[in-house]
């Protein structure tokens, strides 16, 4: 079963006057939807747009696995566990909040910043916070998230190329760039497909190159 969720139907949030615009794919904060609370372990999939100099001041997280994918620009990250880095397009950043951590996220660059941030529920609570960045992750190289029983696949497809999607109890497919056909459905930038009992599916770009993120979920 494939359920398509369009970019234009995301909940709009953030603080536009402060240079922060957010689009939420699932129920989040004041945007409460009891029928759209989560998909498997995925609790949030937020598309963030930060103007130059804008950002999120220090705030806490706990018992959450947070994965960040930069679409455009550079994201500065600092946290209470002593990590400080700049995340760029093509990097996978993973903050394991564990029993508790505080962090800051800012656009310290001169241009706009767009990033996708995905929150997943851990299988077990507690532990020590950790932060990992995989710079320039290669196409088709999966990033394992055993803490949440999940695997992230990055797919960059050239025109005319097709790729097999994993067979899984659940798949969450998010299109970053271009247009993609999955299971007879056409998805554009920011669109997502939530798929249950996935088997024998393929993804193919429509007329141009495309980039997509695929979560393989237990």
N, C-alpha and C positions, 0 to 999 in steps of 0.2 A: 504494500500500500504506500502511495506517495502523496504527501500533503504539501502543497506549494504555498509559500508565504512570501509575499511581494515586499520589496523595499519600501514602497510608498505607504504600506499599511503598518509600518513599525510605529510604536509609540514614540512621540517626540518629547524629549526632556532636555536636561542640561540647564545652563544659564547663558542664554544668548547674549545678554548684556555684558557678560564677563568673557565672551569669546569662546564659550563651550556649548556645542550643540551635540546632542546625543539622540540616537535612534535605537530603541529597545525592541528586540525580537520576541522577548518573553516578558511576562508580568514582572514588573520591577518597581520598587519603591511606591510612589503615589499612583503608578499605572498598574492597578490591581485587576487581574483577570483570572478568576478561579479555574477557567478552562484552558489556561495557557501558562501554567506555573513552571513547568519544566518539560524536558524531553530526555527521558533516561536520566543520566547524571548531569546533563547540561541544565544549569540554573539560569544562565544569562548569556546573551550574545549581543553585546552593545557595540554599535558603530559610533565612534567618537570623532568629533571634528574640533580641533583646538586651533585658535588663531595664534599668531606669534606672540609669545609672552604669557599665554594663558595656561592654566593647568589646575590640577586638583591638589589642594593643600594636604598636609599630613592627615591621614585618616586610617582607621583600623580595619583589619580583616581577621577572620579566624575560621578554621574548619572549611576552607575553600581552596580549590586548585584553580589558579588564574593564569590563563594562557593569552598572550598578546601577539598580534600580527600587525605590523605596520604596513599600511598601504602606500602612504606618501609622507615624506618628512622624517623627522627624528624625534624620538620620545626619550626624555630624560627620566630615569628611575632612581630613587634613593629610598632605602628602608631602614628600619630600626635594628635590623640584623647586621648592618654595616655594608650592605651592597650599594654600589653606585655605578651606573652604566648608562650608555646611550644605545637605544634599540633602533635599528634601521630597517628599511624595507628588505624583506627576505630573511630576517632573523626570527627565530622562535624564542620568545621569552616566557618563562614559567616561574611564577611565584607560588610556592606551597605555603599557605598561611599557617597551617598546622594549628597549634594551640593559641597563636596570636602573633600578629606583626603589624607594624604601622609603616605606611609608605607615602611617598610624594611622586606625582606624575606630572610632568610639565613639557610644554613646547618651548624650549630655550633657543630654537632656531629662528631664522628670519622669515621663513615661509610657513604656509599652512601645514598642519599635521592631521592625518587621518589614520586611525588605527581601529582594529577590531579586537575587542576583549571578550573572552569567553570564560565563564565561571562554571566549574564542575564540582559536584559534591564528592568528597572522598569516601572511600569504602569504610575507613576507620577514622575516628577523630583523635585529636591530640598530636603529640610529637613536636619536633623542633622545626621552625620555619626554614625554608631553603629557597634559593633563587638560582635559576639556570638560564643561560642564553646560548642558543646554538646559532652562531653567525652564518648567514648565507646558506641556509639548509638546502641541500640538493633536491632537485625534482625527484619525486617518488621515494624519497627517503623518509620513512615513518618516524614520528616522534612518539615514543611510548609514554603513557601516563598511567602506570599501574595503580597509582593511588586512587584513581577513579574508575579503573577497569576500562580505559579508553585508549585509542590510538589515533593520532592526527596524521593524515596523509596530505601532502602538498602536491598539486597537479598543475603543471604549466603546459598547456596544449597548443601546438601550432595548428594552423589552418589545415583541415583534412585529417588530423590525427584523432584517434580514439583511445580511450583508456578504460580498462575494466575496473569497476568499483568492487570493493570487498563484499563478500557474502557475510552478512551480519544480522543479528537480531534487530539492531537499529543502525541507521546511518543518518548523519546530519551533514548536508552538502550546502556550502555557502559559496556563491560566486563572487570573487573579488574583482575581476576584470573580464570584459568581453561578454559574450552570450554563449550559453551551453545548453545542449539537449540531453536530458536524462529521463529515461523511461517514457519517452513520448511527450515530455513537458519541456518547454523552452524557458530558461531562466536567464535574467539579465543581471547586471551589477547590483549587488546588495540583496538579491533574491536568495531564498533558501528552500531546500526540499528536506522534509523530515520523512524518512523512509523506514518502514517496519518490515521485518522478514525479507530483507534484501537478498536477492539471488539472481546471478547472471546479468546484472545491470552494467551498462557502459555509459560513459560521458563523452560527448563530442562537441567541439566548438562549432558555432554557427557563423560562418562567413569570415571569421577572423580568429586570431589567437585569443586564448582565455587562460585565466588563473582561477583555481578553486581550491577550497579547503574542505576536506572530507574527514569527519569524525566517525570512526568505527567504534561502536559502543556495545557493551555487553547487554 
